[in-house]
Amino acid sequence: MNRTHDLGKLIKLTGDRAKLDAKANGTYIVYKTPDGQFVKEYSNGHVERIKEQDILS
């Protein structure tokens, strides 16, 4: 087995599970985009950028 492939699969499954939980609870997930921005993604597909001062407080 390829450990890198397995780790990538586990990370994807974890993200998918987080999205399902957020939808079930009416909340959102937070993640960092490839360009370094933190965002909130709601279950309806709306993505909202988080301001840097909100992260630090």
N, C-alpha and C positions, 0 to 999 in steps of 0.2 A: 504494500500500500504506500501511496505517496503522502507523506505527512503534510506537505504544503497544500495539496489538493483537499485533504481531509479537513484541515484547519479552515480553509476558505469556505468549504461546504458548511461547517459548523457556524461560522460567522454569518453566512447568509440565512441559515435556518433561525438563528437567534434574532436577526433583524425582522424576518418574516413573523416570528412569534410576537415580537414587540408591537408590530403593526396590528396584529389581530387583537392583542390585549388592549391597545389604545382604542381600537374601534369598539370593542365590547364595553369599555368603561367610559367612553365619550371624552377621551383625553387626546394626547398627541405624543409623538416621539421626538427626541432631540438628537441630532447628529451633526457631525462636521463634514462639510462638502469637500471635494478634492481641492478646491481653491482656498480652503482654510476658513470658510465662514460657518458659524453655527446657525442652524435653522430648526424651527419647529415644523413638523409635518402633521397635519390633522388628517383624520380618517376620510374626510371628503376630498382630499387631494390638495387642499390649500397649503402652501408652503410660506412660512413667515420668517424672515431673517431676524436673528436676535442681535440686538445692539451690544457692542462691547461693554458698555457701562452696566448693562443688565447682567452680564456674566460675572463681573467682578463684585457686584453687590450682594 
